[in-house]
Amino acid sequence: MKIKPARRVRGRLRVPGDKSVSHRAGILAALAEGVTRIENFSTSQDCASTLACLVQLGVGIEREGTSVRVFGVGTEGLCAPASALDCGNSGSTMRLLAGVLAGQNFASELTGDDSLRSRPMKRIIEPLELMGARIRSEAGRAPLRIEGRRPLKAITYRMPIASAQVKSCVLLAGLLAQGRTEVIEEGGPTRDHTELMLDWLGVPLETSRVMKGDAVSEHFAINGPVSYAARDLFIPGDISSAAFFMAAAIMLPGSELELKDVGLNQTRSQILGAFAELHADVLIDERHAVCHESVGTIRVRGGNELAPLREGQSNVLRGSLIPQLIDELPMLSVVGTQVRGGLTIKDAKELRVKESDRIAATVSNLRRMGAAVEEYEDGLKISGPTRLRGASLDAYSDHRIAMAFTVAALIAEGESEIAGAECASVSFPEFFQLLETLVER
């Protein structure tokens, strides 16, 4: 993909349905009793992988565009698949479905592409085996061969790393367990889409917060086994997808952008706070709730100098902020090149085991564009402001790297070329098409 510099971005649009919420909607609808109509379902390849796996497990699914009907089979109605379940590039599909399959009375196998098979799965294998499932893997990586148990044993599980996927995996297994399954989360809050959706569907979920000195832990508990009735769902626009357009707008003077019906979940919208801390002109309007998820309109204007709100403040993202910004960090690294004082990201070692090593990929591409970057084991430090130059870039088969550096190319001097940019379709097939409707050159 060849990208020419832009003068500004202007316009209004709706981004596709949230990928994280769509995964959960498809899976929980499949386990419900009755028919669920899901509106604004994600158009991503990742979420298509989730639906395809559910079909293999005996779930009836009808899809027309972004509208999906799921004919739920209940928590005990899934069937043994005739072949391995292909999760494609989707870690969410694999980790969430593993929780469901652990509580079935049949064997199954979860696999995926080369990237997914290289990513760590021990983090879900350990709690599921404690619950009674037997899981064979290749050194803690996919393919995962799961021999389910019904019912699973309820456990109390303290997560060693902050991960919404691990938390959701154990809670989904808890639907199929005998007794009280509790997940304890430390190190800051992670995405709470599973908890909100369970509540919307009428599944009792206990939540509490425990303080010990300065340390805070979040507790989530579910009493299984649980059955529940189907209920229609609406998927808000994906804020992680919206963030790419927002970043382009705040870095290009004269830009005016309106994004409608974007999800504003408090565990996902920290990107808005990060932009505000850099003095970007970002406003939220028309906020309301849909299926317990917060939704609203985001308005962005370019032209403000990007710098800390308070003089002397360091531009450092670290600690409990990181799990809430994990998908946006490559894009924020690009923005950091335009910030007075630059930007430092720490405590983000998790980026090393995403679809690519996102720290190494980000550092490599930024250096090709002329940015001064220091690489750490758990992050990076970007000097700024820097005038980027067009360059030959690599998407590293990673959708978020492809989109982050498309945005970088818009503000660079000269044309850039991104090898493998088509991988953006994993999460956002319409990205380049929508971007072209906004760009003015």
Secondary structure, 3 states (H helix, E strand, C coil): CEECCCCEEEEEEECCECHHHHHHHHHHHHHCEEEEEEECCCCCHHHHHHHHHHHHCCCEEEEECCEEEEEEECCCCCCCCCCCEECCCCHHHHHHHHHHHCCCCCEEEEECCHHHHCCCCHHHHHHHHHCCCEEEEECCEEEEEEECCCCEECCEEECCCCCHHHHHHHHHHHCCEEEEEEEEEECCCCCCHHHHHHHHCCCCCEEEEEEECCEEEEEEEEEECCCCECCCEECCECHHHHHHHHHHHHHCCCCEEEEEEEECCCCCCHHHHHHHHCCCEEEEEEEEEECCEEEEEEEEECCCCCCCCCCCCCCEECCCHHHHHCCCHHHHHHHHCCCCCCEEECCCHHHHHCCCCHHHHHHHHHHHCCCCEEEECCEEEECCCCCCECCEEECCCCHHHHHHHHHHHHCCECCEEEECHHHHHHCCCCHHHHHHHHEEC
